[in-house]
Amino acid sequence: MIRLFWKHFFALLLAFIAVAEWACGAWLAVHLAGAEIPGFLHVAGPLIVYGINRTIVRRPLPEAPLALQLRRAYTAVAFTSVFGLIALLLVGLGWTVARAGLYVAGVQAAHPAVGLLGEGARVAASTGILGVAGAMAYAYARGASRLWVNRLEVDVADLPASGEGLLIAQISDVHAGAFLSPDLLADYVTRVNQLGPDLIVITGDLADSAEWAGRLFPVLDGLEAPLGVYAILGNHDRAAGEAAIAAALERTTSIRLLLDEVVELPGAGKGIFVAGVRDRGRDWARGVRRCPALPALAEQIPAGAPWILLSHRPDLFDQARALGASLVLAGHTHGGQLAIPLPGATPLNLARFMTRYSRGTYRSGGCTLHVNLGLGVTGQPARLATPREITLIRLRAAARPGEGARAGT
């Protein structure tokens, strides 16, 4: 059943969005504008909206600027309505529980408390929809443009003396595509270079298509680090054609692509190894906890030598730790892209349904995992409480700590 759900996820999402658009629009029309909607439209309306959405999804992006902006505005409203419907359902659930409580207490339908409860629910529902609209407007207009340089220090056992203080810049999920301009990507490249990293790694989802790879990869060639720039591919790269993306990267950049490979860093990084694995997953969302190629890669690394695993999905953390990895760098989740901050805990985000390692830094048994929030966006150009991230990691020599994991932030 779970496999079937993920297989048909986008078709189900399209239907759910149509229902959400109609429900939110109808609710506001009735309760704020005082409109009257015939009953049959509550059946026909979502079907019509679904047909419109299906047509939009199947057609390529229009080239005319106005048509493109109108399409993006419509899809933004449609996407926002999903969370508006969730607000409606939560208010409806609260009203149902409260009404049942009044019924059990013997309060009759004619009692003023019942009417007050209904009016409160209507106000809460309308406020919820408008609040969601405001939050999503921020996510599109401002949240998607925020960039965070996340500075971390990672203790590594048996770190060579020359590796003390070594700086690693990680970027992930670039998603070269319709939502990323050459100028914006060039700005990110400049920001990374200004940090002065010794090593730069890109943990997958470089491009959404081979065409976009050809257009934007030359900009990535501006990344500079004395120990090199290394990359792996992600699920979007696989969907676009692994061979085509790899060829575009080789043709337009000097970035070293690791496809189930291990390399020893040169210069100050000598004695430190980097392994990169191909993307593997049960579907587009969920990864696998064991990679069949990883044990063979670990065997290529001298016993006791520190090594870094580049894995697009974070699910290999436990296997990598058991094989002696010092650091695992991953992406894929975008941190949910939309999140609700929680005091002292990992922000509530949809990526939690994909993996238990949804965002941030985790440590266990002498191994550290960092799940980057990504530079690009997918689906919609919106981010809420989840800025675009450049991670700057400083390595420090340390004895292996004891067991115990700490969730990320």
N, C-alpha and C positions, 0 to 999 in steps of 0.2 A: 504493500500500500504506500509506504514512504517513497519507494523507488518510483512508483507510478505518479505520485504527487510531484516530485521534482522533474520527472520527464515532461509532464504537461503543465509545469508551473506557469509559463508565460501565457498559455491559452487561458488558464484559470484566472490569472492576474488580469488579463484583458476583460474578461467577463465581470470580475469583481470591480474593476475600475468603472465600467459602464453603470453598474448598479450604484456605486458610490457617487458618481457624477449626478445621476438622476435623484438619488435620495437627498443629497445635500442641497441641490438646486431647488427641488420641490419643497423641502423643509423651509428654506429661507423665503421662497416665494409665498408660501402659505402663512407662515408665522411672523414674517417681518413686513411683507408687502400686502398681505391680506388677500392673495389670489385664491381662486377656487379651481382645483384641478379635477377633471372628470376621472372616475375610477378606472376606466379602461386605459387611460394614459399611463397609469402606474405599472401596467404590463407592457404596453407598446413602447413607452418612453425608453426604458433601459435597452430594449431590443434595437431601437433606432440608434441609440448612442453606441451600442456595441458594433453595429454595422459601420458607423462613422469611424470608430476607433480602428476597426479591422482594416478599413480602406486606407487610413492614414499610415498604419504600421507597414502595410504592404507596398506603399509607394516610396520611391527614393526621395531624399530631401530635395525640395525645390531650389532652383538656382537664384530665382528672383529674391532680392533682400527682403521685400515686404512680405512675400509669401512665406519665406523661411521664418521671419519673426512671428507671423501669425500662427504658424504651425507650432513653434516652440512655446508661444504663450498658451495655446490651447492645451498642449501636453502638460504644461506646468499646472494649469488649473485641474486637469484630469488627475494628475499624480497627487496634488494636494487634497483632492476630494476623498482619496483613500483614507487619509488620516482624519478627515472630517467625519467620515462614516464611522470610523472606530470611536470617535468621540460621541457620536450619536448612540452607538450601541452600548457604550459604557454608561451613559446617562440613562438609557432605557433599562439596563440591568439594575442600576441603582433604584430607579423608580419601581421596578417590579418587586424588588426585595422589600422596599419600604411599604409598598401597597399591601404586600402579603402580610407584613408585620401588623399593619393597621387592621387587616381583616381578621387575623388571629386574635387581636386584642378586642374584637367586637365592634370596631368602628365601621359604620355603614357608609355606603357610597354617597349619601346625601350630606354627610357631615362636612363642615367647612374645612377640616383638616385635609380631607381627600382632595378637595378643590385646590387648596393651597399647595399641596404636594404636586399636583399636576401642573400648576402654573410655574412652580419652582423648577420642575423638570424641563418645561418648555424654555424658560429663560436660560437654564444651564446648558441645554442643547444648542441653542442659538449662539450663546457665548462661546461654547466649545468650538463650534465650526468657525466662528470669526477669529477666535484665538489661534486655531490651527492655521488659518489663512495668513494671519500676521506672522507667525513663526516661520512658515514656509516662504513667505515673501522675503524675510530676512535671509533664509537659507539660500535662496536664489540670488538675491541682490548683493549680500555682503558675506554670508558664511562661506560661499564657494570661493571667494577670493582671498580668504585668510591663509597665510603661510606660517607654519610653526617650525622653528629650528629646535629640535628636541636633543638636548645634550645629555649623554649618558656616560657613566664610567662602569666598566665591566672588569671584574677580577678574573684573571686567567691563570690557572695552575701551570707551572713549568714554562712560563713565558720567557723566551730568550731575552737576555739583557738588552739587545738591540731593539726589541719590540716594546719595551717600556714606554708608555705614552703614545704609542702608535695610534693615529687618528683614522677612523673608517667612516666615510660618509655613505649612508644608505638612502637610496630613493627606490620607490616601488610603484607599480601600477601607473605608469606614465599615460597609458591609453592614448597614444597618438591617434587622433580621430577628429570628428566634427566639433568637439567641445574644447579643443586645444589648438591655439594659434601658434605659428612659428615664433612670434614675438614673445608670447607668454612662456613658451618652452625655453627660449633663449635667456629670458630673465631668470628662470629656475637654474639653468646651467651656470649662469654667472654667480648666483647665490651660493651654489655648491662650491664652485671654485674659490670663492672668497673665503670660505671656511678653512682653506689650506689643508685638505685631507691628504694623508699618505696613500690611501686606497679608496676607491669608489666602487660600490656594488649596486646593481639594479636587480631587484628580486621579482622580475616577471611582469607580464602584461604590458609589454612595450608598445604594442599597436593593436588597433581594432581591425585593421585590414592591411593587406600588402600594399595597396595604393597609398594609404596614409603613411605607412612605414617609409616608402620611397620619398615622400614629401618632407617628413619631419626628422627622420634619423640623421640626416646631415647636421642638424642642429645639435643632436646629442654628441656628435663627434667633438664638440667643444669642451667636453668634460676632460679635466686634466688632473692627474695624480701620479707622483713619481713611481709608485708600486703598481700602477696600472688601473684600468677600469674593467670590471668583470660583470657579466650579466647572465641571467637564466631566462627561460621562457615561462609564460603562464598559460592559463586555460584560454584566454582570449587569443594569444598567439597561436595556440593549437587550432582554435576554431578558424582563424584567418589563414592557416596553413603554415605549420612549423617550418617546413623547408623554405617557403617564400620569405618568411620573416627573418630566418637565419641568413638567407642569401642577401637580403636587403641590408642587414646589419653589417655583414662582411664587406659588402660592396661600398657602403657609404661611410663607415666608421672604422676606427681602430680598436673598438671594444672587443674584448675576448669573451666569446660565448662559451659557457660550460654546459655541455649536454652529457650528464652522467660522467663527469670528469673531475680529476683532482690536479691541482697545481700547487707548487711551492712558491711562495712569494719571493721576489728578488730583493737584493739590497738589505735595508734595515728589517725587512720582513722575513729574512732567511730563517728557516726553522719553523715557520708558521705556514700551515696549509689551508687551502680553500677548496672545498668540494661543491659542485653545483649539480643538481639533479633535474631531470626532465619533469614536467608537470604530469602528475597522475591523479586521477580522481574518480569517484563513483559517478559523478555528474558534474555539471557546471558549478554547483555550489559546494558540495562536500568533498573533502579530500580523503586520503587513506592514511591509516596510522603506521603502515609499514611499507617501505619502498624496497622492492626486491634487489635493486641495484646498490643500495646503500651499504650493506655489509662488505661487498667487494671493494667499494671505494674506500671504506675505513681501513681495510687490510693493506691498502697502498700507502698508508700513512705510518711512519715509524712509531713504535710503541712509546707512549708518553708525550709525543709531540702535540702541541695545541693545534686545533683545527676548527675552521669555521664552515658551517653548512649553509649554503644558499638554497632555500626551498620556497617556491612560490606560496604554497599553502603551509600553514603553521602546524598541521597535524602530525608531522614527523618528529616533533620535539622529543617525545618520549623515546622513540627508537634511536634518535641521534644521541641523546644523553646516555643511553645504555651502551652505545658504541664508543663513547669517550669524547664526543664533541664538546668543545669549550663554549661555542656560541652558535646559535641558529638565528639566521635573519630571514624573515618572511614578510609577506604582504597579503594580497588576495582579498581580504575582508573589507578594506577601506574603513575599518573601524565601524562598519555599519553605514557610514556616510551620513546618516541621520541618527542622532543619539539624544538621550535625555540624561543630563548629569545626575549622579547620585552621590551624596556626601560619603566620602571614605570608601568608595567602591567603584568598580568598573562601570562607566556609563551604560545605561540601558540602551541596547542597540540590536538591530535585526540580525547582525552577524552572529549573535549568540545562538541562533538556531542552526548555524552552519558549523560551528566549531566551539569548543570550550576555550580556545585561545583567540578571542575576538579582536583584541587590540592591546597595545602596550607591552610591558616587560614582565616576564615570568622567570623565576629562578628555581632550580631544583637540582640537587646532587652535583653541584659544581658546574652546571651548564646553565647558560642564560639564553632565553628566547626573546627576541623583539619582533613584534608584529607592527610593521609600519602602516600608517593611515593612508598612504598613497599620495601621489602628486596629481593624478588625474581624477576623472569622475566617470561613472558609467550609468546608463539609464537616464539620469537627469543631471544637469549641471547645478546641483544643490548640495550643500553641506550644512549640517546643524550640529554644533558642539563637537565637530570633527574636522579640524583644519587640515589643509594639505600639509604633508610632513616631509622635512629633510631631517634625517637622524644623523647626529655626529657622535660617534662612539670612541671613547678613549680607553685603550687597554691598559690594565695595571697588573703587575705580577702579584700573585697571591696563592696561598695554600688552598686546596680544595675545601670549600665549606661543607657543612653537614647537609643532610637531607632536609626537605621542606620546601614547598612551592609557595610563591607569592603572586597573586593575581596582578595583572597590569592595570594601568590607569588610563 
